[in-house]
Amino acid sequence: MPNIKSAKKRVLIGKTRNVRNKATKSDLKTAIKKFEAAAAEGNRTDADGAYKVAVKKVDQAVAKGVLHKNAAAHKKSAMTLKLNRIG
């Protein structure tokens, strides 16, 4: 446990950010899984809606620094290819 006041503050900030990052990652994974499920069914309308939500979540994760921009581009590209294969 840190003794210096600024170090104590950094520990608290780190805990807060850890919780926020976990929530963002969880939302991202859920959105991607919903898209994958809709794509697996072959339902184009459900897949379109899930795709838009998933892409938005990926962009939000990049904005918050949870995901690297190149990793986000890779995920979005893969989802786009799957969406285009459906219809």
ROVO-805428 format. One record per atom (N, C-alpha, C): atom name; x, y, z. Coordinates in pm, 1 decimal. Last residue first. Layout:
REM residues N
> at, c1, c2, c3
> CA, X, Y, Z .
...
REM end
This chain:
REM residues 87
> at, c1, c2, c3
> N, -2624.1, -1124.5, -4712.9 .
> CA, -2717.9, -1086.6, -4818.2 .
> C, -2646.5, -1050.4, -4940.6 .
> N, -2402.3, -1238.8, -4574.0 .
> CA, -2541.3, -1279.3, -4546.5 .
> C, -2630.3, -1247.4, -4665.8 .
> N, -2168.3, -1119.3, -4646.7 .
> CA, -2187.9, -1258.0, -4687.6 .
> C, -2332.8, -1303.3, -4667.5 .
> N, -2183.8, -874.3, -4520.2 .
> CA, -2197.6, -878.1, -4666.1 .
> C, -2218.7, -1020.1, -4718.2 .
> N, -2134.7, -949.6, -4257.1 .
> CA, -2263.8, -891.3, -4292.3 .
> C, -2287.2, -899.8, -4443.4 .
> N, -1870.8, -1036.6, -4275.2 .
> CA, -1975.1, -1131.6, -4236.4 .
> C, -2112.3, -1080.6, -4275.6 .
> N, -1748.2, -791.9, -4342.6 .
> CA, -1740.0, -904.9, -4434.6 .
> C, -1848.5, -1008.7, -4403.3 .
> N, -1804.7, -646.8, -4110.4 .
> CA, -1858.5, -602.6, -4238.8 .
> C, -1857.3, -716.5, -4339.6 .
> N, -1654.1, -784.8, -3919.6 .
> CA, -1801.7, -781.7, -3907.8 .
> C, -1865.6, -740.7, -4040.6 .
> N, -1396.8, -731.0, -4014.1 .
> CA, -1444.6, -869.5, -4006.5 .
> C, -1596.3, -874.5, -3999.3 .
> N, -1390.8, -452.8, -3983.1 .
> CA, -1375.2, -511.7, -4115.0 .
> C, -1428.8, -654.5, -4117.4 .
> N, -1412.4, -427.0, -3706.3 .
> CA, -1517.5, -371.9, -3792.2 .
> C, -1511.7, -432.3, -3931.8 .
> N, -1170.9, -550.5, -3625.8 .
> CA, -1300.3, -604.3, -3581.9 .
> C, -1413.2, -556.5, -3673.5 .
> N, -982.3, -379.7, -3747.6 .
> CA, -984.5, -522.8, -3779.5 .
> C, -1119.7, -584.3, -3743.9 .
> N, -1036.6, -140.1, -3620.7 .
> CA, -1053.1, -148.3, -3765.5 .
> C, -1062.3, -293.8, -3809.5 .
> N, -963.1, -210.7, -3361.5 .
> CA, -1101.6, -174.9, -3390.4 .
> C, -1129.6, -185.6, -3540.2 .
> N, -693.4, -244.7, -3393.6 .
> CA, -772.2, -360.5, -3350.8 .
> C, -919.5, -335.5, -3381.3 .
> N, -626.9, 17.7, -3452.5 .
> CA, -607.4, -84.7, -3554.9 .
> C, -684.5, -211.8, -3521.3 .
> N, -687.3, 150.7, -3212.7 .
> CA, -761.5, 184.8, -3334.2 .
> C, -745.0, 80.0, -3444.1 .
> N, -729.7, -51.8, -2920.3 .
> CA, -642.8, 18.3, -3014.3 .
> C, -718.2, 41.2, -3144.8 .
> N, -954.1, 4.4, -2652.0 .
> CA, -918.8, -75.5, -2768.9 .
> C, -830.8, 9.7, -2860.6 .
> N, -980.5, 189.5, -2456.2 .
> CA, -986.4, 49.4, -2417.0 .
> C, -934.7, -40.1, -2529.2 .
> N, -1004.8, 457.1, -2505.6 .
> CA, -871.2, 403.4, -2490.5 .
> C, -867.4, 257.7, -2447.8 .
> N, -1241.7, 570.2, -2569.4 .
> CA, -1209.1, 562.9, -2426.7 .
> C, -1072.1, 502.3, -2401.0 .
> N, -1243.8, 538.4, -2843.7 .
> CA, -1244.3, 674.1, -2789.1 .
> C, -1205.0, 675.2, -2641.6 .
> N, -1262.4, 261.3, -2860.7 .
> CA, -1142.2, 328.4, -2909.6 .
> C, -1132.1, 467.9, -2848.5 .
> N, -1518.7, 224.7, -2760.1 .
> CA, -1406.0, 162.9, -2690.2 .
> C, -1274.1, 227.5, -2733.4 .
> N, -1668.3, 354.3, -2955.4 .
> CA, -1665.7, 409.3, -2820.2 .
> C, -1548.5, 352.5, -2741.1 .
> N, -1628.3, 180.4, -3169.5 .
> CA, -1578.1, 317.5, -3178.0 .
> C, -1570.7, 383.0, -3039.9 .
> N, -1761.2, -45.0, -3069.6 .
> CA, -1618.6, -53.3, -3101.8 .
> C, -1558.4, 87.0, -3105.7 .
> N, -2021.2, 54.2, -3051.9 .
> CA, -1952.3, 13.4, -2929.0 .
> C, -1801.2, 3.7, -2951.9 .
> N, -2075.1, 92.5, -3324.6 .
> CA, -2077.2, 207.0, -3233.4 .
> C, -2001.5, 174.8, -3104.8 .
> N, -2066.1, -169.6, -3410.9 .
> CA, -1967.9, -73.9, -3463.7 .
> C, -1960.5, 48.7, -3373.5 .
> N, -2288.1, -273.8, -3272.6 .
> CA, -2153.7, -325.1, -3246.0 .
> C, -2046.0, -227.5, -3294.1 .
> N, -2503.2, -133.0, -3386.7 .
> CA, -2476.0, -121.5, -3243.1 .
> C, -2333.1, -163.2, -3212.6 .
> N, -2483.8, -221.2, -3651.7 .
> CA, -2473.0, -78.1, -3620.7 .
> C, -2438.9, -56.1, -3473.5 .
> N, -2522.7, -497.9, -3616.0 .
> CA, -2397.7, -446.9, -3673.4 .
> C, -2377.6, -300.7, -3636.8 .
> N, -2782.8, -516.2, -3528.0 .
> CA, -2676.2, -555.7, -3436.2 .
> C, -2541.1, -503.7, -3484.1 .
> N, -2913.6, -433.4, -3765.0 .
> CA, -2928.1, -358.5, -3640.3 .
> C, -2816.5, -388.7, -3542.3 .
> N, -2827.1, -636.6, -3941.5 .
> CA, -2802.4, -494.7, -3970.2 .
> C, -2808.8, -411.3, -3842.8 .
> N, -2926.6, -868.3, -3820.4 .
> CA, -2782.1, -850.8, -3832.7 .
> C, -2746.4, -705.2, -3861.2 .
> N, -3197.9, -833.9, -3853.4 .
> CA, -3142.5, -837.0, -3718.1 .
> C, -2992.5, -812.0, -3721.3 .
> N, -3201.6, -845.0, -4136.5 .
> CA, -3251.1, -725.7, -4066.0 .
> C, -3196.7, -720.1, -3923.4 .
> N, -3094.2, -1101.6, -4203.3 .
> CA, -3027.6, -978.4, -4246.3 .
> C, -3073.0, -856.4, -4166.0 .
> N, -3028.4, -1390.8, -4053.3 .
> CA, -3134.0, -1289.6, -4053.8 .
> C, -3071.2, -1152.7, -4082.0 .
> N, -2854.4, -1591.7, -4011.5 .
> CA, -2876.2, -1551.8, -4150.1 .
> C, -2986.2, -1448.9, -4164.6 .
> N, -2759.0, -1686.9, -3774.8 .
> CA, -2895.8, -1723.3, -3813.4 .
> C, -2923.5, -1691.2, -3959.2 .
> N, -2513.4, -1561.5, -3773.0 .
> CA, -2517.0, -1707.8, -3782.8 .
> C, -2655.7, -1756.6, -3822.6 .
> N, -2585.8, -1298.3, -3734.0 .
> CA, -2522.5, -1335.7, -3860.2 .
> C, -2527.5, -1486.7, -3880.0 .
> N, -2682.0, -1310.6, -3474.0 .
> CA, -2773.4, -1271.0, -3581.2 .
> C, -2716.9, -1310.9, -3717.3 .
> N, -2443.9, -1382.3, -3343.1 .
> CA, -2560.7, -1470.1, -3336.6 .
> C, -2658.2, -1438.9, -3449.2 .
> N, -2280.9, -1161.4, -3397.8 .
> CA, -2240.7, -1294.3, -3444.4 .
> C, -2359.6, -1389.8, -3446.0 .
> N, -2424.2, -961.5, -3261.1 .
> CA, -2409.5, -955.2, -3406.6 .
> C, -2375.0, -1092.0, -3463.4 .
> N, -2391.7, -1054.6, -3001.9 .
> CA, -2527.1, -1042.4, -3056.2 .
> C, -2522.9, -1034.9, -3208.3 .
> N, -2113.3, -1033.9, -2978.1 .
> CA, -2176.5, -1165.8, -2971.7 .
> C, -2317.5, -1162.4, -3027.9 .
> N, -2083.8, -756.0, -2988.5 .
> CA, -2024.3, -837.8, -3094.9 .
> C, -2088.6, -976.5, -3096.5 .
> N, -2215.3, -682.2, -2753.1 .
> CA, -2264.2, -632.8, -2882.0 .
> C, -2210.9, -718.4, -2996.2 .
> N, -2052.5, -810.1, -2561.6 .
> CA, -2194.0, -845.3, -2573.6 .
> C, -2248.9, -803.7, -2710.0 .
> N, -1808.1, -677.6, -2596.4 .
> CA, -1817.1, -820.9, -2622.3 .
> C, -1961.4, -864.9, -2642.2 .
> N, -1886.9, -415.8, -2518.7 .
> CA, -1832.8, -442.5, -2651.8 .
> C, -1847.9, -589.6, -2687.7 .
> N, -1959.1, -450.4, -2252.7 .
> CA, -2058.3, -401.9, -2349.6 .
> C, -2015.4, -434.0, -2492.1 .
> N, -1705.6, -529.5, -2154.9 .
> CA, -1819.9, -620.0, -2145.0 .
> C, -1928.7, -580.3, -2244.7 .
> N, -1551.9, -302.1, -2197.3 .
> CA, -1515.8, -426.4, -2264.4 .
> C, -1633.3, -523.8, -2265.7 .
> N, -1688.3, -124.9, -2023.0 .
> CA, -1680.5, -96.5, -2166.7 .
> C, -1649.0, -223.1, -2245.6 .
> N, -1641.8, -248.7, -1777.1 .
> CA, -1778.9, -228.8, -1824.1 .
> C, -1780.8, -204.9, -1974.9 .
> N, -1364.0, -233.4, -1762.1 .
> CA, -1430.0, -364.2, -1763.0 .
> C, -1571.4, -352.9, -1816.8 .
> N, -1328.7, 43.7, -1753.0 .
> CA, -1278.3, -30.9, -1867.8 .
> C, -1343.1, -168.3, -1877.5 .
> N, -1442.2, 99.4, -1502.4 .
> CA, -1499.7, 159.4, -1623.5 .
> C, -1456.5, 82.9, -1747.9 .
> N, -1268.2, -42.3, -1334.5 .
> CA, -1411.2, -75.1, -1336.1 .
> C, -1475.7, -23.3, -1464.9 .
> N, -1031.4, 94.0, -1390.8 .
> CA, -1040.0, -49.2, -1414.2 .
> C, -1185.9, -92.8, -1423.7 .
> N, -1084.3, 349.9, -1300.5 .
> CA, -1067.5, 327.8, -1444.7 .
> C, -1078.7, 180.5, -1479.9 .
> N, -1091.7, 297.5, -1023.8 .
> CA, -1208.7, 353.8, -1093.1 .
> C, -1201.1, 326.6, -1242.6 .
> N, -830.3, 207.5, -979.1 .
> CA, -944.3, 120.4, -950.6 .
> C, -1069.0, 166.9, -1025.6 .
> N, -683.6, 437.8, -1048.5 .
> CA, -666.1, 313.4, -1123.0 .
> C, -781.6, 217.4, -1102.3 .
> N, -764.2, 612.8, -850.3 .
> CA, -797.1, 643.0, -990.0 .
> C, -786.7, 516.7, -1074.9 .
> N, -650.9, 485.0, -628.1 .
> CA, -796.4, 502.9, -636.0 .
> C, -840.3, 529.2, -779.8 .
> N, -379.2, 504.3, -696.0 .
> CA, -439.2, 373.0, -674.7 .
> C, -590.8, 381.9, -687.7 .
> N, -344.2, 779.9, -701.9 .
> CA, -328.9, 704.1, -826.7 .
> C, -389.9, 564.9, -814.2 .
> N, -374.5, 838.5, -430.6 .
> CA, -473.8, 888.3, -526.5 .
> C, -466.4, 809.8, -657.3 .
> N, -143.9, 724.5, -331.6 .
> CA, -274.4, 673.9, -286.9 .
> C, -384.1, 714.1, -385.7 .
> N, 40.8, 890.8, -454.2 .
> CA, 39.7, 748.9, -490.7 .
> C, -91.7, 683.7, -448.6 .
> N, -8.9, 1128.9, -323.0 .
> CA, -33.5, 1121.2, -467.3 .
> C, -38.9, 976.1, -515.1 .
> N, 67.7, 1060.6, -56.5 .
> CA, -69.9, 1099.4, -88.2 .
> C, -100.9, 1085.8, -237.8 .
> N, 258.4, 769.2, 12.6 .
> CA, 253.3, 906.6, -34.7 .
> C, 111.9, 937.8, -84.4 .
> N, 232.1, 501.5, 60.7 .
> CA, 232.0, 593.0, 175.2 .
> C, 214.9, 738.2, 133.2 .
> N, 57.6, 219.8, -85.5 .
> CA, 141.5, 339.8, -93.6 .
> C, 125.6, 428.4, 29.7 .
> N, 84.7, -118.4, 0.0 .
> CA, 0.0, 0.0, 0.0 .
> C, 89.0, 124.4, 0.0 .
REM end
